[in-house]
Amino acid sequence: MSNILVIPAIDLRAGNCVRLHQGEYEKEKIYFDDPVKMAKLWRIQNAKVLHVVDLDAAKGGSDNNRRVIHEICAELDIPVQVGGGIRTLDDIDRAIEAGVYRVIIGTAAVQNPDLVSEAIEKYGCSRVIVGIDARDGEVRVQGWTEGSGQDAVEFALDMEERGCRRIVYTDISRDGTLEGPNMDAYREMGARLKASKITASGGIGNHRHLIDLNTLQDVRVDSVIVGRALYENVFPCQQFWCWHTKDDVDLSRFSTATLKD
């Protein structure tokens, strides 16, 4: 059994790399003002996939970070998956044309489930995945600001029936807290799914949490998104990386990486 894949996260708001606490926009912390440089640094530190969320677009307004996202995709040699503000097939077309490898459909999957079916039929299940953001088991929408009334596990089963083969499952109550992942939630969903893999998200605060998640591979959890813990340098191995000397790093020097389905 291979180790769970760690996917660095870049959450974008007003062009900055930020993290929210439990999904609350008022509890924003800015970590870096150059997302492209940050993306390249994660790549040098051997990221195999990069997770990018457009928090401005996720709220459904006119603000977005598309230009920055397109630049990140152009600069990296690994798959970049992007969520936030993906509402229509045209949005998906534009993202993929701009170099995004995977699009993550969240709110739109709840409000228009047929979009998931159409997108997967057009691009395949490796390029289109579903993001389920939940609080107390209820799927949240519009950048986590509104409840949907839908149960997260039942919604995941419906998405699987529509051809989805990967779900990014975020427990909002754990997001940005460093308190550890919601193991029970991932175990419950993974035990019910038959074909889809789960990317866990929310709460990672140390290497023991990664070890814990590694035990869930038998219930379809094979990867994890990590944000705040990486930015705050909590992992011992980061002491040997280039975080503290990032201004002196050759950002054109990439290591090898393979594609992750």
N, C-alpha and C positions, 0 to 999 in steps of 0.2 A: 504494500500500500504506500503510495507516494504521499508526501506532505501536502497539506492544504496550500493552495496558491494564495499568496498575499498580493492584493491589488491596491496600490496607493490611490488616494482620492484627492481630487482638486475640485472644491466647491467654489463657484465663481459668483461674486456679487459686486457690481460696479467695477468690474475689471480686476478685482483683487482675489487672492486665495483666502478664503475665510472658513470658519467652522461655526456652526450654530450649536446651541445647547438645547437638546430635546426638541429640535425643530423650531425653536422660537427665534424669529428674525431680530427681535429686540436684544437677544443675547448673542450677538455676533462678535467674533474675535478675528481680526485681520492678522494673518500670519505672514503674508508676502504680497508685494505689490507688482510682481512680474510673473504671472502664471506660466508663460512660455518657458522662462528660465527654470521655474520650479519643476515643470514637466520634464525638462531635459535632465535635471538633476536626479529625479526619481529614476529616469531611464539609465543613467550612469550607475546608479546603485542597483541595477539589474532588474528593474521592474519588467515583467513580461506582458502586462496589460495595464492600461491607465483608465481610471474611472473619473469622468468629468460630469459635474452637474451644474446647469445654468439656473441658479436660484432665482434670478430676476425673471427669467422666462417661465419658471415653474409656477409663479403666482398668477400667471395669465394676463399680465399687462403687456405694454408695448416695449418695455425695456428688455434687453437681452445681451448676451456676451458672444454672439455668433462669430464676430471677427476674431476674437481671441481663440475660440475653439478651432476655427479653421487654421489659424496659425500654428496651434499646437499639433494638429494632425499633419500639417505640412512638414514640421520639424522632426517628428518622431518616426522611428522605424518599427514600431510595435503597434498592435491594435489599440485604438482608443474607442471606448464606449461612452456614449453621451446620453444623458437624460435631462429633463427639464424643458417644458414648453413644446414637446413633440405632440402635436394635436391632430395633424392630418397627414394623409399620404404625401401631400406636397412637402410638408415639413421633413418627412422621412427621405423623400427623394433628394431634397436640397442638402440634407446632412450627409448622406452617402456620397453624393456628387462632390462634396467638399472634403472628402477623405475620412469621414467617420466610419469606423469598421462596424460597430454595433450601435443601433439606436435602442434606447430604453423607453418604452411606452408606459406611462404611469396613470395620470388622471384620465387621459383619453381612453385607456383600456377599460376603465370603469364606466365612463360616460358613453362610449361607443365601442363595445367589444368587437363588433364586426371589423373595425379597423385593424385589430390584431390579426384576424384571419386573412384579410386582404394583404396586409404587409408581409406576412409570412409566405403567402402564396407567391408574391412578387419577388421577394428577396431571400426567402429561406429562413429556417429557424436559427441559423448561426448569426445572421445579421440583425435579427429583430428579437428582442427579449422584453420581458414584462417586469416592471418595477412595482413591488407591493410594499407600501409604507403603511404600517399599522400601529395603532395605539390601543392597548387592551383588546387585541384581536380584531379590531375594526379597521378596515381600509380607510385611509385618509387621502384627500385629494387637494388640488389647488395649492401645491407647495406645502402640504401637511396642515393647511389652515382650516379645512372643513372635513366633517365626517361624511361617509358615504352610506352607512347603514349596512354595508356588506361584510360578511365574515371573511377573514383573510384566507383561511384554508379552503373554504368553498369557492372563493374567487379563483384561487390558484388552480383548483381542479377544473374549473371552466376554461381557464386559459390553456391548460394542458390539452383539453379536448379540442381546442382551436388550433393546435399545432405548436404551441409554445414549448420549448425544450430547455429554457433557462429562466429562472426567476431571481431577481435581486430582491431579497426580503429584508427590509429595515424595520427594526423595532424602534420606534421614535422615542420611547421613554428611556432608551439606553443611549441614543445617539449623542455623541459628544461628551458623555459622562465619564468615560474610562472605567466604568464599574463592572464591565464584563458583559458578554453576549447573553441573550435570552435563550438559553439552551433548550428549555422546554418548548418554546415556540417553534424553533427549527426542527426539533425532534418530531413534534406533532405534525407539522406540514410535510416533512420528508417521508414520514411513515405512510402518508396518504397518497403521495404522488407515485406515479408508475413509470414515467419516462423523463420527467424534467429534473434537471440539476438545480441546486440552490446555491446562490452566492449570498453569504451572510453579511449583514451590515449593521453596525451600531454597537458601541460599548467596549470595543477592544482597548485595553489599557496596559497590557503587559504580555510577555511571551507565554505565560501560563494560560492565558485566555486562548491563544492560538493552539496550544497543546490540547486544551479542552475541546475546541472545535474540531480538531483532527479526529476525535473519536466519533464524530457524527458522519463520517464518510459512508457508513453503511445505511444512513438515511438520506443520502443524496446531497449532502453538503460537501462541496469540493473546493470552495474558494471563499475568500473573505475580503471585504473592503475595509481599509484602515486609513483613517484621516488624522484626527487630533494626536493620537499616540505617536505617529511618525513625525508630525510637525514639532512635537514637544520632546522628541529625542529620548523616548522612554526605553527603547530596546538597547541592551548592552552592545550589540553588534554595531549600532550606529556610531559608537565612539571611534570605530575604525574607518568610518566612511568620511565623506567630505562635507558634512553638514556645516561645520563651523568655519570652513574655508571655501564656501561655495562661490565667493567672488573670484577665487583664483583657479577654479576648475575649468579644464578644457571641455566645454559642453558639446563639442562635436565628437567626443570619444564615446561610442556606444559599445556595449558588450553584446554577446549573442543572445538571442531569444527565439523561442518557438511559439507558434500560434496556439492559443487556447480556445477550444470549442466552447 
